[in-house]
Amino acid sequence: MSLSYLLRRLGTLLLVLVGVSILTFAIIPLIPGSPARVMLGVQATPATVATLERQMGLDRPLPVQYLSWVSGIVTRGDFGTSLISRQPISREVARRLPATLNLAVVALLIGLAIALPAGFVSAMKPGSARDLGVSIMSQLGVSVPDFWMGILLILLFSETLGLLPSSGYRPLSDGFVPWARHIILPALTVGIISGSIMARFVRSALLEVLHQDYVRTAHAKGLPGAVVLRKHVLRNAAISIATIVGLQMATLLSAVVVVEIIFAWPGLGQLALTATLQRDYPALQAAVLLSAVAFAVVNLLTDLSYMFLDPRVAYD
């Protein structure tokens, strides 16, 4: 991988983040209602609201406010102060980020544990009964809403069997068993749906490679089937599989709001929803920006992984 390519990608990543930050900062203030009014309540007089807006710097031109906001994030990691809790948003993000990362990683592992065997079994004999069965199950997994999946799992494992807690979060520092008991249900909810999506892509990627001429040639030469699968099929399908895995990871880091609400999971998704309902604009801006960062960084890492998955890939 050339240094020029890496610099170009990092430059593109920076431009994307700048664009997202501008849109986030410019659009959210268009929502009716002043942040100062939210903090003071409906009984506050216009003069009191105007005074607080001056103290918060809301009377300054929007470009000046944007530059001040961005400089605080870049230099100090400061996303501002919550309008509701009056606490630094950076502290709230630091408290919630581990919960979101834990849920995303475990859910992705569950999804891969479902998708890789299912896609492999389905692709080996297309049109067979097991291929039809995998297709039906994956379609069901994609079609079932995440909130419904979560409710079903709670009813089964928590209410009926009494095996797992129905909500809450325990950090790994409290011990592996408490952490695992609380993360299993939300991770299963997300992982089953994610695995169903990825299984269809894994099947398609493997089928595309299995029909290539070099695979038929390898079989004609008498190579063992396991060798053909390992050296020719899986390695050439790895890039397509890595792409969908990267997209799913980026999605899991930023789009599991409903699951976090159902299981009272204190992650960034719940922070974004709470900030939206309470008109906590600085917290909402931070949540949106962090979601964009997650997508951009995961996509960059996915692109860079292609070189390691397939040595033929060259970055010029």
Phi, psi and omega per residue, in radians:
M1 nan 2.204 -3.102
S2 -1.393 2.656 3.124
L3 -1.145 -0.604 -3.131
S4 -1.112 -0.684 3.116
Y5 -1.117 -0.782 -3.136
L6 -1.077 -0.718 3.119
L7 -1.143 -0.681 3.102
R8 -1.104 -0.752 3.130
R9 -1.140 -0.709 3.095
L10 -1.148 -0.647 3.072
G11 -1.128 -0.715 3.075
T12 -1.104 -0.734 3.109
L13 -1.049 -0.747 3.133
L14 -1.113 -0.734 3.124
L15 -1.108 -0.702 3.114
V16 -1.077 -0.784 -3.119
L17 -1.165 -0.662 3.087
V18 -1.106 -0.776 3.118
G19 -1.080 -0.756 3.121
V20 -1.116 -0.729 -3.134
S21 -1.115 -0.670 3.118
I22 -1.136 -0.830 3.136
L23 -1.087 -0.751 -3.139
T24 -1.074 -0.805 -3.088
F25 -1.227 -0.562 -3.068
A26 -1.441 -0.583 -3.044
I27 -1.436 -0.741 -3.044
I28 -1.055 -0.679 3.080
P29 -1.120 -0.257 3.098
L30 -1.298 -0.242 3.092
I31 -1.122 2.299 -3.117
P32 -0.992 2.451 3.095
G33 1.904 2.298 -3.139
S34 -1.536 2.432 3.053
P35 -1.000 -0.625 3.106
A36 -1.139 -0.680 3.084
R37 -1.123 -0.673 3.096
V38 -1.085 -0.733 -3.113
M39 -1.226 -0.653 -3.052
L40 -1.553 -0.389 -3.119
G41 1.656 2.948 -3.041
V42 -1.257 -0.299 -3.095
Q43 -1.479 -0.115 -3.093
A44 -1.212 2.535 3.128
T45 -1.401 2.747 3.099
P46 -0.997 -0.616 -3.139
A47 -1.158 -0.702 3.129
T48 -1.152 -0.726 3.116
V49 -1.095 -0.759 -3.135
A50 -1.117 -0.665 3.109
T51 -1.100 -0.797 3.137
L52 -1.154 -0.639 3.094
E53 -1.091 -0.662 3.083
R54 -1.160 -0.712 3.127
Q55 -1.133 -0.599 3.135
M56 -1.466 -0.112 -3.134
G57 1.401 0.269 -3.102
L58 -1.363 -0.167 3.109
D59 -1.513 -0.121 3.125
R60 -1.346 2.788 3.076
P61 -1.018 2.593 -3.082
L62 -1.022 -0.734 3.092
P63 -1.038 -0.651 3.125
V64 -1.168 -0.727 3.091
Q65 -1.095 -0.695 -3.130
Y66 -1.119 -0.811 -3.130
L67 -1.092 -0.673 3.105
S68 -1.135 -0.714 3.130
W69 -1.129 -0.814 -3.117
V70 -1.164 -0.718 -3.137
S71 -1.116 -0.625 3.084
G72 -1.125 -0.689 3.134
I73 -1.194 -0.789 -3.049
V74 -1.248 -0.755 -3.021
T75 -1.501 -0.604 -3.032
R76 -2.179 -0.050 -3.049
G77 1.155 0.506 -3.053
D78 -1.759 1.975 3.117
F79 -1.595 0.089 -3.111
G80 1.790 -2.916 -3.094
T81 -2.041 2.393 3.112
S82 -1.137 2.386 3.116
L83 -1.284 -0.369 -3.073
I84 -1.674 -0.963 -3.095
S85 -1.486 -0.250 -3.088
R86 1.067 0.349 3.122
Q87 -1.817 2.708 3.077
P88 -1.042 2.319 -3.114
I89 -1.175 -0.561 3.118
S90 -1.016 -0.654 3.118
R91 -1.159 -0.707 3.130
E92 -1.172 -0.698 3.106
V93 -1.117 -0.769 3.129
A94 -1.083 -0.558 3.136
R95 -1.306 -0.589 -3.047
R96 -1.626 -0.414 -3.065
L97 -1.040 -0.759 3.113
P98 -1.034 -0.640 3.126
A99 -1.127 -0.733 3.117
T100 -1.160 -0.745 3.126
L101 -1.114 -0.751 3.109
N102 -1.028 -0.828 -3.109
L103 -1.126 -0.752 -3.099
A104 -1.141 -0.785 -3.087
V105 -1.167 -0.824 -3.123
V106 -1.145 -0.713 3.120
A107 -1.115 -0.672 3.113
L108 -1.160 -0.697 3.107
L109 -1.110 -0.714 3.086
I110 -1.120 -0.747 3.117
G111 -1.066 -0.729 3.103
L112 -1.163 -0.663 3.113
A113 -1.107 -0.443 3.087
I114 -1.530 -0.799 -2.955
A115 -1.268 -0.756 -3.051
L116 -1.137 -0.898 3.094
P117 -1.123 -0.726 -3.107
A118 -1.123 -0.801 3.134
G119 -1.146 -0.655 3.131
F120 -1.158 -0.841 3.142
V121 -1.070 -0.706 -3.111
S122 -1.206 -0.666 -3.067
A123 -1.323 -0.459 -3.083
M124 -1.155 -0.583 3.121
K125 -2.353 1.347 -3.130
P126 -1.125 2.435 -3.132
G127 1.496 -0.076 -3.134
S128 -1.437 3.091 -3.138
A129 -1.127 -0.701 -3.137
R130 -1.226 -0.565 3.052
D131 -1.124 -0.747 3.101
L132 -1.115 -0.719 3.139
G133 -1.103 -0.765 3.113
V134 -1.118 -0.711 3.135
S135 -1.094 -0.737 3.134
I136 -1.142 -0.790 -3.123
M137 -1.135 -0.708 3.129
S138 -1.183 -0.638 3.097
Q139 -1.148 -0.684 3.071
L140 -1.110 -0.749 3.137
G141 -1.104 -0.636 3.111
V142 -1.266 -0.603 -3.028
S143 -1.390 -0.533 -3.072
V144 -1.264 2.211 3.104
P145 -1.118 2.608 -3.090
D146 -1.131 -0.585 -3.141
F147 -1.197 -0.606 3.113
W148 -1.227 -0.716 3.085
M149 -1.057 -0.757 3.135
G150 -1.113 -0.723 3.127
I151 -1.124 -0.734 3.126
L152 -1.079 -0.751 3.136
L153 -1.156 -0.654 3.094
I154 -1.125 -0.782 3.134
L155 -1.083 -0.660 -3.088
L156 -1.355 -0.991 -2.975
F157 -1.510 -0.407 -3.099
S158 -1.799 -0.927 -3.059
E159 -1.375 -0.756 -3.070
T160 -1.452 -0.941 -3.079
L161 -1.543 -0.401 3.140
G162 1.136 0.518 -3.062
L163 -1.576 -0.566 -3.006
L164 -2.304 2.625 3.061
P165 -1.184 2.595 -3.077
S166 -1.491 -0.246 -3.103
S167 -2.817 3.031 3.094
G168 1.735 2.931 -3.114
Y169 -2.428 2.379 3.041
R170 -2.190 2.194 3.128
P171 -1.195 2.773 -3.123
L172 -1.108 -0.426 3.120
S173 -1.147 -0.342 3.094
D174 -1.388 -0.082 -3.105
G175 2.114 2.616 -3.080
F176 -1.169 -0.747 -3.067
V177 -1.120 -0.885 3.087
P178 -1.042 -0.692 3.114
W179 -1.087 -0.812 -3.102
A180 -1.153 -0.712 -3.132
R181 -1.069 -0.612 -3.101
H182 -1.484 -0.434 -3.045
I183 -1.618 -0.289 -3.021
I184 -1.060 -0.886 -3.052
L185 -1.143 -0.886 3.097
P186 -1.107 -0.639 3.120
A187 -1.192 -0.646 3.067
L188 -1.116 -0.734 -3.140
T189 -1.008 -0.848 -3.127
V190 -1.306 -0.693 -3.068
G191 -1.156 -0.664 3.129
I192 -1.103 -0.770 3.139
I193 -1.194 -0.773 3.124
S194 -1.115 -0.722 3.118
G195 -1.109 -0.641 3.109
S196 -1.125 -0.682 3.105
I197 -1.166 -0.831 -3.079
M198 -1.192 -0.549 -3.132
A199 -1.039 -0.674 3.137
R200 -1.160 -0.667 3.119
F201 -1.258 -0.670 3.101
V202 -1.085 -0.772 3.110
R203 -1.036 -0.817 -3.121
S204 -1.114 -0.726 -3.135
A205 -1.120 -0.748 3.140
L206 -1.189 -0.713 3.129
L207 -1.097 -0.676 3.137
E208 -1.090 -0.715 -3.131
V209 -1.297 -0.667 -3.102
L210 -1.067 -0.422 -3.117
H211 -1.657 0.118 3.132
Q212 -1.346 2.688 -3.103
D213 -1.091 -0.665 -3.071
Y214 -1.184 -0.459 3.076
V215 -1.251 -0.756 3.087
R216 -1.109 -0.652 3.110
T217 -1.144 -0.703 3.119
A218 -1.090 -0.719 3.086
H219 -1.146 -0.695 -3.115
A220 -1.145 -0.510 3.105
K221 -1.301 -0.150 3.124
G222 1.568 0.267 3.100
L223 -1.166 2.478 3.092
P224 -1.031 2.584 -3.099
G225 -1.029 -0.666 3.141
A226 -1.112 -0.659 3.132
V227 -1.187 -0.724 3.120
V228 -1.081 -0.762 -3.136
L229 -1.125 -0.760 -3.047
R230 -1.281 -0.786 -2.999
K231 -1.568 -0.446 -3.026
H232 -1.995 -0.774 -3.051
V233 -1.422 -1.013 -3.042
L234 -1.138 -0.707 -3.112
R235 -1.169 -0.622 -3.134
N236 -1.420 -0.385 3.074
A237 -1.550 -0.127 -3.027
A238 -1.092 -0.630 -3.094
I239 -1.147 -0.789 3.115
S240 -1.095 -0.704 3.134
I241 -1.171 -0.719 3.130
A242 -1.094 -0.594 3.140
T243 -1.107 -0.850 -3.115
I244 -1.218 -0.574 3.081
V245 -1.125 -0.747 3.106
G246 -1.092 -0.742 3.109
L247 -1.111 -0.702 3.116
Q248 -1.153 -0.697 3.119
M249 -1.100 -0.761 3.112
A250 -1.094 -0.687 3.115
T251 -1.141 -0.757 -3.114
L252 -1.122 -0.503 -3.131
L253 -1.329 -0.289 -3.006
S254 -2.363 -0.061 -3.004
A255 -2.374 0.741 3.096
V256 -2.065 0.678 -3.064
V257 -1.085 -0.819 -3.070
V258 -1.087 -0.755 -3.136
V259 -1.123 -0.703 3.122
E260 -1.131 -0.621 3.113
I261 -1.210 -0.775 -3.094
I262 -1.071 -0.746 -3.052
F263 -1.724 0.227 -3.125
A264 0.881 0.812 -3.079
W265 -1.594 2.050 -3.015
P266 -1.396 1.152 -3.114
G267 -1.857 -3.019 -3.117
L268 -1.215 -0.530 3.098
G269 -1.100 -0.756 3.095
Q270 -1.150 -0.618 3.078
L271 -1.076 -0.744 -3.135
A272 -1.131 -0.760 -3.127
L273 -1.156 -0.779 3.124
T274 -1.073 -0.727 3.126
A275 -1.127 -0.637 3.115
T276 -1.157 -0.805 -3.109
L277 -1.163 -0.589 -3.091
Q278 -1.674 0.059 -3.104
R279 0.983 0.702 3.077
D280 -1.540 1.439 -2.967
Y281 -1.054 -0.784 3.130
P282 -1.061 -0.695 3.117
A283 -1.169 -0.673 3.110
L284 -1.152 -0.706 3.093
Q285 -1.076 -0.720 3.125
A286 -1.126 -0.741 -3.126
A287 -1.134 -0.740 3.130
V288 -1.137 -0.754 -3.129
L289 -1.136 -0.715 3.127
L290 -1.156 -0.609 3.070
S291 -1.117 -0.727 3.106
A292 -1.136 -0.692 3.104
V293 -1.086 -0.744 3.139
A294 -1.052 -0.830 3.129
F295 -1.055 -0.826 -3.060
A296 -1.154 -0.763 -3.096
V297 -1.189 -0.754 -3.139
V298 -1.127 -0.705 3.102
N299 -1.112 -0.677 3.107
L300 -1.129 -0.796 3.130
L301 -1.118 -0.617 3.104
T302 -1.126 -0.771 3.107
D303 -1.086 -0.728 -3.122
L304 -1.213 -0.440 -3.133
S305 -1.248 -0.324 -3.112
Y306 -1.036 -0.629 -3.098
M307 -1.135 -0.605 -3.123
F308 -1.402 -0.500 3.120
L309 -1.353 -0.577 -3.112
D310 -2.431 1.860 -3.111
P311 -1.065 -0.280 3.136
R312 -1.277 -0.318 -3.136
V313 -1.282 2.197 -3.138
A314 -2.144 2.327 3.094
Y315 -1.749 1.885 -3.116
D316 -1.725 nan nan
